[in-house]
Each structure stands twice: as structure tokens, then as C-alpha cells.
């Protein structure tokens, strides 16, 4: 349903990618979850537990789907396991973007850092990737930040553009998928 009816085009594109890869965790409706959470992902059982609130919020549910779609490759990267060169470059760049963006201020006239404004997104690399693809305000904030060229990227770009490219490398988005994310 998210891939066709989510109001956000980024959410639709990510949901379509997940659908096209056949990544379908089990979804279990629950009345409530610990600490007032609306949804949570259990990687051991590949189950998303979702309250009614989460079921009505496409971004919230998508956030948990993204955990399912990215968990294995991020775990492999963080544990020093074997990845393709492309996946490793994507994971390394994602880690760089997370560390770099966390300390950036939201605007030149503000002393509020992205890390202060979006603390949940910076808990770890898993959350950074999931928030980047599911939270509109966070992706907009990343799009306001510029990154200089480096050995992998030959032009100045927004952190959002680099984020999308890193996700593409990390989990295998095609150029069409990347274009859909804008």
C-alpha cells in the first residue's frame, strides 16, 4: 500500500524498491509497545510490531521496513564482514555523512546542530539510514547542507544527494531508484 498511496514521493519510491526486492517482514498489530513507541522492528524474527498510530503513519511504518531492508548489510559493515566494494564505499560514505552532518548547524545564523534537532536519527547508523529515508523534515535538513568533492564524488552536492547515492551503493538501488528519490 505504501508504494502506491504514500503522500510523499520519496516514501513511495523506497516502498517500491522494498517491494521489488521481495523484502516483506511480518507485520503484527499490537495495542501498545514499551516506552510509548508506535512501532518497532525485531531483527531476530523479521517482525514489525505496529500500533494503530503507526499503521496510520506511512513514514513511521516505512521507517521499520527500512530497518528490515538495510539491517544485514549495515551489520556486515559494522562487524567488518565481507561486502562488495560498492557496498563498502556506500557504508563508509554513509558513516561519514552521519558524523559530518551531526555537528552541522541547521543554518548559518543558528547554533542548533542537526544532532540536537534530530537526536533519534543520530543514535547509530541504522537509525541514520532509516530516518534519512522516512522522515521528511530530516531529509529536508540534509538537503540544506553542502558537501565538498572528494575521491568518490567529484562535485559539490547536498548531503541529501550524497545520502541517496550512498544508500544506492549500500543496498543496490538502480539509477531509476535514485532518480525517483530526487
KAKA-V9813 format. One record per helix or strand of 3 or more residues. SS is the DSSP state (@ for helix, = for strand). FROM is the first residue (numbers start at 1). LEN is the number of residues. If there is no record, write none. Layout:
ss=SS from=FROM len=LEN
ss=SS from=FROM len=LEN
This chain:
ss=@ from=2 len=4
ss=@ from=9 len=12
ss== from=26 len=4
ss=@ from=34 len=3
ss== from=39 len=4
ss== from=47 len=4
ss=@ from=52 len=4
ss=@ from=58 len=21
ss=@ from=85 len=18
ss=@ from=114 len=4
ss=@ from=119 len=4
ss=@ from=125 len=10
ss=@ from=136 len=8
ss=@ from=159 len=13
ss=@ from=175 len=7
